């Protein structure tokens, strides 16, 4: 397609919102249109994610594209849907009214998705309908008259195949036509006249959808045979659960097995960098800061990036393939045993990556007490920030050997994840039986057809996760490490002091004071120091240990890997107690802040922090004492 440009002065920046129901391929379309030119933030005052990206149209318009949360209707029933409604109505704080809206629908499921389009058409805003997944519709024998649908609706209608670059050219062309017809100053004022549709209006929408389908759908496609055949296996009440458990087991095995080579490469690179700097920098406070503070700290966290990316790879694959909704369906019966429904499973599964999006995803749960319970137990799911701590301790104390076809370290990691899940279910059971009581809410989910995951989506998703993780290393962790290095280096030891300098520093004094509190669970003063900056983010504890041991050891200890240092300096009972501590410990201020925003109160985050700290201390105490009794000292 030949690219032309508008005359000088006619090219302008526009804002277009992508709106559509869940599972319509909207985010895939967004990724194809914007590629890596994306940024993610939160809408003001809420934790709903704001995804925007830039694209350049064939004739030269620069467009900011908004990927709004999935919604079946402007009649919002969740915070996500409320954001979508408010943006398209121009009511969202510090978000300009979009120049136009692109409504994305699944061409194979128009009967369920056209109602949202009819509601958007009522607003009178510039509107384009994108019939996505047209390739799948055609394979099923479905024939849709785009011309007839466009004529009936009175708006442009285009076919798109979001997974392919060539499948969005018609949409780009329509965007150019629409923007050329809409001047930059024609943007309407905030739409204050919109009212939530009444039951009669909703029935009228459904009648209109039926009429449109009769006019525009020439031939209905055959049902998706592959999806139905696969669902007979994956949704089986017994076989389906076993398959789900097997997928999760494979995921945690892969976290260790697949990441070994890239982790070794990162470890070797960091060691070489430390050695080179040690040889070429003169002895000074700056040298100590760079080698013992920054590299020993932040570098000790970067090494776990491959494991985190592998975990996200599995989660993104399951989402793209269409399995996530099935997993929620499978878990509905088990979740109902603790007073929740299967819809809580998706937020809890998301919490394996990070508790913050898990807490945010709880907005899809209709009943407020079920939503609150899910928020309170989300931190018990083993998030990726715990992974560096688990990997460090497992690598130091669990031998690298096979147990049948499985890796022993992978089995240990899987056991820790299972412990988190069982703990979350036990706490939910207690909460729902004591004072967060509610009636069981039947699960209603749209099960999307199975699709081949998009390589572009996977790469963009992994890049986003890597960038977020490295930003934490470069921001929070770097800042904490510099502060910890200062506290660990000042004041200087008195004349004639025989111990390591850190013992006489502010950090050493804090650690010695905290050791009295943590001694009953086997924690030494180095661990006590690391737990304090770990409040900023769990993975900071690994960086803190790297800094503390680099400054508290002799020259030989400093050059050894932290894993080897811990294996020689700690007892097995201490390591197991620390693992038990991290199954429960709420050491992430961002998680507490997200809970505060979602509950609009500090009451529940405070309760969350206290109950998790109590559980962490009790679990570590019991683990330490049992391990000592069994000879782990």
N, C-alpha and C positions, 0 to 999 in steps of 0.2 A: 504494500500500500504506500503510495507516494505521500510524503509529508510536506505540507505547505505551511506557511506562517501568515498570520494576519498582518496587515499594514501596521506600521509603528503607531502606537497609541491605542490600538484596538485590543491588544492582548491584555487580559486582566486576570486577577486572582478571584476565583469563585469558591464557594463552599457547598458541597453536595453531601447529603446524608444517605447512607445505605441502611434501609429498613427492611426487615423481613422476619418471618417466623423462625423458631429454632429448626435446625437440621435442613435448611433450604440451600446450604452452600454459600451463604452470604460472606462469611469470613474467608473462605477460599477465594471468592471473587475479589474481595478486598486485597488479599495478598497478591493475587495475579495482577491487579491494576497498579498497586503501589510498590510491589517488590520489597526491597530493604529500606525504602524511604518512609519509615514508620516511626511513630513515637507513642509511648504509652504513659498515661498519667491517670489521675482520679478527678472526677467532677468535684467542684467545690462543695465542701461540707459533707460529702458522702464517700463511700469506698467503692462505688461503681466505677469500673475501669473505663477510661476514655481512650479509644484507639483512633488515631488519625494518621493519614499518610498523604504524600504528594504524588500527583501524576501530571503528565504533560499530554494534552490531547493532540491528535494529528494536525490540527490547524494552529496549535500554539497556545491554547488556554492553559493556564496553570490552575490546578484544582486541588483544594484541600478536601480529602475524602474522609468522612466520619463513619466508622463501623459501629453502629448503635446496637445495644443489647437486643437479643431476639425477643419478639413479641407477637402474639397472635391477634392482638387488638389494642387500640388506643384506650380501651376500658381497662386501665392498669390494675393488676392485682398483686404486684410485687414491686419492690424498689427498682429492679432492673427495667420493668415495663414502664414505670413512672418516669424514669430518665428518658426513655425513647419518646414517650408522649410529650414531655416538657420540651425536649429539643426541637421536635418538628412543629410545636406550637410557639416556639420562641420564648418559652417561660423559664428556661434553665439559666441560672445565674452565670454571668460572664460567658455565655455561649450565644453567639449571634444566630439569628434565624437563618437557616440554610437557604441558599439561592434556589435549590431544587432538591427533590427527593427521588431516589431510585428505590422502588419497591421490588425486592427480590423474592421470587416464589419458586417452589419446586414444580416443574412442569408435569411431574408424575403424580402430583397431589394437589391439583388446583382447587378441588372442592373444599379443602381445609384451609387454603392459604389466600383465597381471593377476598375474603371478608375484610382483612386488614387493608387491602388495596382500596376497596370501596370506601372505607372510613377515611383514608388519606385523600381520596378524590374529593370528598365533601369539603376539605379545607380550602380548595381552590388554589393550591400552590402548584408551581411547575412540577410535573410528575412523569416519570418513566417507569414502565413495567418491564422487568427483566425476567423472562421465562428461563430459569436456570435448569441445568441437567437435561437439556433437550436431546443430547446423545442417548441418554438412558431411556427417555420417553420413546424415541424412535426405535430403539432396539426392542422395546416391548410392543411395538406396533401402534403406538399412540400417534394420532394425527391431529394437530391443532392448527386452525387457520389464524395465523397472526394478524392478517389483514382484517378479518371479521372481528376479532377480539379488540383490535385497535379502534375500529369503527364504532363498535358498541360502547366502548369505554370513553372514547373521545380523547385518548392520550396515546403517545408513542408506545409501541410494544416491540421488544426485540428478543431474539433467542440468544442465550449465552451458554457456553460450556466453560465454567469457571476454572477448571483444572488446566486449560490450554490457553496460551497467549493469543492464538488466532481465534479463540472462541469468544473474545470480548470486543472485537473490532467494531461490530455493529453497535454495541452499546456506546463505545467511544465516539462513533459518528453521531449518534443521537444526542449525546451530551454536547458536542460541538454545535449542532443545530439549535438545541434548546438555549445554550448560553449566548449564541449569536442573536437570538430573538429576544432575549431578556437583558435589558440594560442594567448596568451596575446600580442604578439608582431606583430601580423598580421594585425593590424588595419591600414586601408588605409589612405593615406594623404587626406587633405581637397579636396573635389571634385570640382575642378575649371572648369571642362569641361561641367558642366550641363548648358543647355540653356532652357529658357522658351519655352514650346511646341508651335509650329506654328499652325494656324488653320487647315492645312492639317494633322499635327500630331495628333491633337485632334480628327479629323474625323477618323483617323486610329485607335486610341484608342477605339472609340465607335464601330467600326467594329469588333475589336478584342474582345470586351466585348460580343457582340452578338454571335460571334463564340464560346466563352467559355461557354456561357449559353446553347447553343445548344448541346455542347459536354458533359457538366457536370450535367445539371439539367434534371433529368429523368422525373419528373412530377412537374409542377408548382402548387403551393398551391392555394387554393381558397382565394378570397379577404377576408379581415378581416371584417366579418359581424358586430361584436360587435362595432368596432370603427365607422363604417358607421352609425349604428343605433343611437349610442350615439351622434355623430356629428350632426345628424339631429335635435337634441334638443339643444346641447350646442353651435352650430354655427348658430342657428336661429337668424336673425337680431334683433328680439325683445326679445324673451324668453332667448336667449343666453346672452344678455346684462344684463337682470334682474338677471339671475343666477350668472353672474360674480360679480355684485354689491352685491348680497346676500352673496357670498363667502367672499368678502372683509369685509362686515359688520360683519359676523360671526367671522372672524379673529380678529377684533378689540374688539368685545365683549369678546372673549376668553382671550385676553391679560389681562383683568381685572379679569374676573370671575375665570378662572382656576389657576391664579397665587396667589390668595389670601392666601391659606394655606401655601405654601412654603415661601412666603414673610413674613408671620407672624412668621414662625419658624426662619428665618434668623434674623428678627428684635429682637425676644426674645433672640437669641443667642448673638447678638451684645450687647444688653443691659446687659445681665448677665456678659459678658466679661468685659464691662466697670465697672460694679459694683465690680467685683472681683478685678480688677486692682486698682480701687480706694481705696479698703480696704487694699490691700497688698503692695502698693507702697508709699514710703514716699513722702511728698510734695516736689517737685523739678521741675526744667525745663524739665527734662526727663519725669516725670509723665504728665505734661501738654502737651508735644509733643505727647506722646503715646495716651492719652485719648482724648484730645481736638483737636489734629491735625490729627493723623493717623486714629484712629478708627472713630471719628466723621466725618472725611472726606471720606476716602476710604470706610469705612463701610456703609456710606450713599448711595454709588453707588452700592455696591455688592447686596444690597437688591432687586435691580431691575433686577438681572440676570434671575429669572424665567420668567418675562414678555418678555424679549428679546429672550429667548430660545423658548417661545411659538410662537412669531412672526416668527422666523426662521423655526420652525417646519412646519408652514403652507406653507411658501415659498418653502422649500425642498420637501414637499409632492406634491405641485402643479407641481414642476419641474419633479419629478420622475414619476408622473402619466401621464405626457405628455400634461398637460393643458396649460402650459406657451405659447406655440406657438399658441394655439387656442385663448388665451386671446389677443395676438398681432393681430391676424386676426380680432377678434371682434372689436378691438379698431381702426382698420385702417380707417374706415369711420369718426370716431370722430376726430382722429388725423389729418386727411387730412383737417378738417375744420380750423385748426390753422397752416396749411402749412407743417406738417410733415406726415410721414406714420406710419403704425402699427409697423414697426421695431423699432421705438423709444420707444414703450411701454415697451419692455423688459428691456432696461436700466433704464427707469423711475421706473418700478416696483421693480427692483433690488435696487434702491435707497431708498426704504422703509427700507431695512436692513442697507445700508450704501451708501452714495453718491459716495464713492471712487470706488467700483466695478461697480456702475451705470455709472460713467464717463468712466471707462475702457470698459464696454460693448458697449458703443457708437461706438467703432471701427468697429462694424459690419454694420454700416450705410454707404452706398456707397458714397452719395453726401457730400462733405466737409462742406457745409453751413448747411445742416440738422444735421450733426454730431456736429458742433460747437453749434448750437442752443440747441441740447439735452444736451450737456455738461453744458451750461450756466444755464439751468433750473433744472438740476438734484438736486442741493442743496435745491430746494424748496419742493421736496418730503420729507415727514416726516420720517427721518431716525431713527434707533433704539437709537442713542445717544440722541435724543430729548425725548425719552420715559421716562427716569428718571425725567426730568423736568416736563413734562406733568403729569406724575403719581403723583409727589409730590404736585403740585398745585391743581390738580383735587381732590386728596385725602383730601387736606386741606379745599377746598372751595365748593366742590360739594357734597351734601348729598348722603349717600349710601341708595338710595331707588329705587324702580322699577317704570318704566313707561310702564304699560301693561306688556308684557312678557320680556321687556328689562331692563337692568341695566342703570340707569341714567348716571353713570360715564363712562360706555362703550359708550353710545350715545355721550357724550361730547368728548371723545377721537376720535370717528369716525368723528365727526364734524370737529375736528382739522385736521385730515387727509384729509378730503374732501376740507377744506380750502386750504391746501397745493397744492392739485391736481388742483383745480380751479385757484389758483394763477399761477401755472406753465403754465397752458394752456393759461391764459391771457397774460403772459409775452411772451410766444412763439408766440402767435398771433401778438403781437406788434412788436417783433423782425423780424418776417418773412415778415411783411407788410412794415417795415421801411427800413431796410438795409441789412438783411440777406436773401434776396429773392432768391428763386430757384423754378424750376418747380417740380410738384408733381412726385415722384418716385413710380411706381407701386410696391406693396408688393409681394414678391415671397418667400414663406417659405415651407419647408418640414414639413408636419404634421406627427409626429411619431404616431404609434399605442398606444392606451392606455395600460398601464401596471400597475401591482400591485407594489407599492413602495417597495423598499428593506429596511427591518428593519436595516440591517447592514449599508447601506448608510445613513439612517436617523441618526443613533447613531453616526457614524463617523462625519457626518456633524455638528450635534449639539455639539459634543465634540470639534471640531475645533473652532466653534463660541464661545463656553464658554472659551476655552483656550485663544483666541484672546482678548476677553473682559476682562478676569482676568489679562492678561498680561498688558493691558492698565491700569487697576487698580493698578497693582503692579509696573508698570513702570512710565508712564506719570503722572497718577493721584497721585501716592505716592510722586513722586518728586515735583510736584506742591504743594501738601498739606504741605510738609515739608517746602518749600520756603514760602508759604502763612503763615504758623504758625510762622516762623521766623519774617516775616514782620509784623505780627499781635501782636507779643510779644515784639518787640524791636523798639524804646527804651522803657524802663520802665516808667510808669507814674511819673510825678513830685511829690515831697512830698506834701501831703495834697490834692491831686487830688480826686475829688468826683465821677467822671464818671467811666465807665468800662475802663480797661487798654487799650483795643484795640483802643479806640478813640484817644489815645495819641501816638499810634504806627505809623510806616510808612504806613501800610495798611490803618489805619484809616485816615491818612492825604490824601492819594490818593483817598479814598472813598469820603471824604468831598469835595475834589476838583472836582471830577467827578459828584458829586450830582448836581452841578449847571447846568451841561449839561443835566442830565437825570431828573431833577425835573419836567419839563413840561410834562413828560409822567408818572409821579407818582412813579418813582424809588427812594428808600431811599439810604443812603450811604452803607448799607450792600449789597444791590443788585448791586450797582455800583462796589464794590470790587469784587463780584463774577463774574461779566462779564469779568473782565480782565484775570484771569487764564482760564476762559471758552473759550478763544481763542485757547488754546491748543487742547481741545476737549469739545464738548457741555456738556457732562455729568459731567465734572469737576465742572460746576457751582453749581450742587447739593452738591458735596463734599465741595466746597468753602463756601456755605451757612452754612453747618453743622459746619465747623470750625469757621466761623465768629460769628455765634450765640452762639456757645459753649463758646467762649471767651468774648462775649459782654453781656451775660446774668448773672443773679445772680445764686446762687447754685441751686435753684429750677428750673430755666429755663434750665440749663445745663442738668439736668436729664430727662427733658421732651423730647418726640420725636420731631423732627424738624417739622413734619406736624402740631402738636398741637401749637408749637411756632409761626409758620407763620399764622395759622388761627386766633390767638389772636393778632398778631402784625401788620398784613397788612389789608388794606381795600380790599373789593372785586374788586374795580376799579383797584388797583395796580396789583392784581393777574391776572385779565383779560388782562391788558396791557402787562404784562410779557409773558403771553401765546401768545398774538398777536406778540410780539417781536420775539419769538422763531419760529413762523411760517416762518419768513423770514430771521432771523439773520444768517450770514455766519460764525458762530463761530466754525470753525474747520480748523486749519492750514494745516492738512493733506489733506483735500479736495482741498484747493487752490494749494497745491504742486502737487497733482494728475492732476489737470487741467493744471498746468504749463507744466508738462511732456507730456500730451496728445496734447497740442496746440503748444508746443515747443517755448513758449513765455510767458513773464510775463504780456503782454498787456491784454490778456483776463482774467486771474485770478484777475488782479487789477480791471478791469471793473466789474467782477462778485462781488468782495468784495464791491465796492462802491455802485452799484445799489441795492444790497441786504441790505446794511446798511441803505440806504435812505428809501427803502420800509419798513424795520423793524421799523424805527423811526416814519414814517408817520402812519403805522398801529397801533403802540402802542399809539401814540398821539390821534388819532381818537377814539380808543377803550376806553382810559382812560377818555377822555372828555365826550363821550356818556354815559359811565357808571356812571360818577359823576352826569350828568344831570338826569339820571334815578334813582338816590338815592343809588348808589353803593359805596358812600364814607363813 
